Amino acid sequence: MFFASDNSGPVHPKVMDRVIAANSGHQMAYGNDDLMDEVRAGIRRVFEAPDAAVYLVATGTAANVLALACYTQPWQTIYCSKIAHIQVDECNAPVFYTGGAQLKLIDTGDKITPEGLEAAIAETPQGDVHSAQRGPVSVTSVTERGTVYALDELKALSAVAKRYDLPVHLDGARFANAMVSLGCTAAEMTWKAGVDVVSFGGTKNGCMGVEAVVFFDPSKAWEFELRRKRAGHLFSKHRYLSAQMAGYLEHDAFKDIAQQANENAGYLIEGLRAKGVQFLHEPQANMLYVNFPRRIHRTLAEAGSRYARHGGLEGPEEEMISCRLVCDWSIGRDQIDAFLGHF
């Protein structure tokens, strides 16, 4: 009964098989391996972007902050949600890697709204040497509350950004889960919606540890290479990153893996609704936030269940305690049924 996070699960066999196959003989280092050619071609196909610049790093934080650094000057601000991963989960890494650029937090719930973004931009005066200057807009989908930006919402945010000539970054740690949920293509979710650069996540969706950074403007390629090396994120034995991503892309495995995770979450959601559990946000992918009494949390903890609980086990039994539940591809229906059996 492990619902702590989708980055806690096992590596998918389709990914692991490619890693094992790559573990033979010698390959050139630092991204010059033969598998990286396959990865570049695969990502360009998936995103319908033949000129895209494609790079791999091992962590989502590295993907986000190195991508943003290519579009941000130290005196600029990055517009993002108050609950964006770059704000709440990356230990000020965007500030560090951009050389000092700050985050401008937009407090409009689980998603940035066009009106909220417009207001935040308006609060950043241009040409005033005493103020931070306007920088990129960063959007996260799946959001940190388990919701997904609709294509029209992405387009509307990009339209606001473009009116001010600001680039748009998409944090896609759970990109495939959002894409499957929307029933759209990778292109529709990115450059066709006005996105300039995306972190295409693999770690949370069945990979061992790999994220792709995809620039739809290849002029940023050389700067990213320099920043990646300078930051210590250029792997020497890069073929093991390439192998993961190659397995992830082969026959569009990333979509099948995400579909399984979303379906597992759907089964859990259906079961919790039948138990009368309160949802704090309408779940749209593989992550959900719910409320139920402390006594049930205690029973689940005693049974060995693992998930993110937002409150302690000591206190009034009927007090409502919220939690986050995440399903990955490997969570079996038997585990979900066992979890639901404690309600």
N, C-alpha and C positions, 0 to 999 in steps of 0.2 A: 504494500500500500504506500508507494513512494510517489508523492505528488509535489515534491519540493521544487523541482525545476526541470525543464526539458534539457538543461545542460548537465544533469546528473545521470542521465540514462546511458546505456551502452552504445557503442558505435554500430551503425547499421552494417549488416554483412556485405552489402554491395560496395560500401566504402572500405571496409576492412580488407576485402578481397583485393582491391586495387593497391592498398598499402602493402600487403604481403607480396603481391606480384612485383611491386617496385623495389622490394628489398633483395635485390639480386644484382650482382655486378656493380659497375661503376657508372655514374652519371655526372655531368658537369654540375657545378655548384651554383648557388646564388640565383636561381631562377633560370638558368640556361639549360635545364634538363629538357629532354624530349617531351615529357608529359606536359610541360607548361604550354607547348604549342597546341596540344590537344585542348587544354583548358581555355586558352584564349579563343580558339575557334568555337568551342562549345558555348562560352558565355556570350560571344558576339552573335551566335545563332539564337540563343535563348532570348536575348534582348533585342534582336533584330537591329543590331548596331555594328555594322562591319568595320567601322573606324574606331570603335571604343578602345580605350587603353585599359588593360586589365592587370591587376596586381593582387598578390596573396599575402596575407599576414595571418598570425596565429590566434589573435584575439579580437573580439568585437570592439573593445576600447581602442586598440591600435587602429583598426579600420576607420572608426568614426573620427578620431582626433587627427590622424594624419591626413585624411581627406579634407576635413574642415580647415586644417592649417594651410592647405594649398589655395584656399579661397578667402583667407582671413588675414588682415594686417593686425599687428599688435594693438593698434589704437582703435580697432573696430569692436563692435559688439555682435554676438551671435544670438539671433532670435530663436527661442525654443519654448516648449511647454514647461510649466512649473514642475511637472512630474517627468520630464524627458529623462531618458537614461543618461545622457551627457551631463545632466544636472544632479540627479540623485544617486548615481551608481558609478561614477568614474573619477571620484576623488580629485576634482579640479583638473583632470588631465587636459581638457580643451584649453584651459588657461595656460598650462605648462607648455603644451606643444605648439600653441600659436604665438608664444612669446609674450603673453599677457592679455590677450583679448578676453573680455568679460562676456557673461551670458546675460541676455535680457529676457527675463522670465515672463511668460504670458499665462495668466491665471484664468483660463476659460474652461476649466474642467478637464476631462480626459483628453480632449483634442484642442488644438489651436483653431480658432475661428478666423475667417477673413477679417471680421470687424476687430477682433482682438489684435491680430497682427498689424492691421492698419493703424490702430491706436498706438501700439508699441513703437512702430516706425516713426509716427508723428512726434512721439516723445523724445526722439533722438535728433536733435538739431544738427543740420549739416553746416559746415563752414565755421563752427564755433570751436576755436582751439582748446577751449576748456572742457569740451564734452567728447565722449566716445563717439566715433563715427559709425555709420550703418554698415553692417556686414551681412553674412549669409543667414538664410533661414534654414533651420534644421527641424525635420518632421520625423516622428517615429511611428512605424506601423509594422506590426501590431503595437498598440500603445501600451504604456505601463499599467493600464487598467483592463487590458484584454479586449479592447475595442479596435476596430479597423477603420481607417479613413476610406470612405467611398471615393471612387475615381473623380466624381464631381467636386468633392471636398479638396482633393489634392490639386485639381486644376484651379480651383478658386484661390487657394493659398499661393500657388505658383503665379497666378495672374497678378495678385497683389505684389509679390516679390519683384516680378518683372517690370511693373510700373515704376519701381524705384531702382531698377537695374541691379537687383540683388540675386545672387546665385541661390539655388535650393539644393540642400543635402537631405537624402532619405536614409535614416537609420533603419536598415532592414535586417536586424538580428533574427527576426522571425518573418523574413520577407516571404518565404514560400507559404507559410501558414496564412498570411494576409492575402496572397495572390490566389490561393485555392479558395479561401473564403469568398473573395470577390468574384471568382470565376472569370478572371481576366488574364491577359498575357503580361509578361514581364515588361514589355515595351509600353503597354498601356498604363502600367503602374509607375513608370519612370519618365523617360524622355518625352513620351507622347503627352504626359501630364505636366511637363515643364521642369522635371528634375534634372539637375546637372551632374550629380554624382551620387552613387548609392553604395552602401555597404551591403553586400549580398551574403547573408549569414548562412553558415553551414554547421557551426558547433552546436547550436540549439536544435538542429534538425537532423541528427544522426551522424554527424562527422565527429572526428576525434578532437580537432581543434584547427579550424581553418575558416577564414572569411575572405571574400573577394571585394576589392575596391574597384568599381567600374566608373571610369570617367567617360562621359559622352562627348566631352571636349578633349581630344587627345593632346592639346597644347599643354595640359597640366602634367603630362606623363613624366617628363624629366625632373620637374620639381618634386613630384611624389617619390621618385626613385631616390633622390638625394635625401629627402626627409626621412624616408623609411630606413636608409642606411645609417644616417646620423643618429636616429632614435634607437638603434639597436634592434630593429624589427626585420632585418633582412636575414633570413635563415640561410646558413651555409648548405645544409642538407635539405634544400628546398624541395627535392623530389617528393618528400613525404607530405608536404602541403599539396603539391600538385596532384599526387596520387589520390588524396582524399577528394579533392574537388573534381577530378576526372571521374571517380566513381559516383559522386554526387550528381554529376551532369549526365552520365551515361543513360541513355533511354529515358531521360528526364526523371531519374529516380527521385530527385528532390521534391517533385510534385507528389509522387506516390507516398513518400515518407510523411510529408506534411498533411496529406489527405488522411492518412492513418491516425496521425496525432489529433487532427481536428475531429475525426469521427469518434475517437476515444473520448475526447472532451464532450462531444455531443451526447454520448451515452451516459457520461457522468452527470451532465446538466439535466438530462431527462429524468434520471433517477433522483437527483436532489430536488427538482421541482415536484416530483411525486411525493416527496417527504415534506413538502411545504417550506423548504429552506428559502431564506430571503437572499436575493442577488443584489449586490451593491451597484453593479454595472451590467449592462446587457452583454453577455459574452458573445464574441463573434469569431473566435479562432480556437486556440487551445489553452487559454488561460482564463480563470474565472475568480471573482472575488465574491465571497458569500459570508453570511452571518448565521451563527447558530450558538446555542447555549454552551456555557463553559463545561457543563457536565458531559456533553458529547465530546468536546475536545479532550477532556480527561480520559474518557473511555477509549477514544481513538489513540491517544498517546500510550496508554497502557497496552493497547493491542499492537503497538509498534509502528503506527502510521507516521509518516514524515511529510510535513508541509510547512509553509510559512504562516505561523499563527501570530496575530497582532494583539497579544495579551497573555498574561500568565495563567497558570492552571490553579492558582490559589485564589479563592474568592467565592462570592455567591454562585451557586450552581446554575441558576437560571439567567445570570447576566449574559448578554449577547456579546460574543467575541468574534471579530472578523478574521478572515484568513484568505490566503491566496492558494489556489490549487492549479497545478499545471500538469497537463498530460503530454507525454512524448509518444513516439510511434510504438514503443515497446510495452507500454502499460496494457496488460491483458484485461479482458472483461472480468476474469475471476478476481483480480485485484480490486477492480471497481466495485464489483458486487460485494466483496468482503468489506470494503470501506462503507458502502451504503448500508450494510447490515447492522452497523452500530448506531443508526439513527432511530 
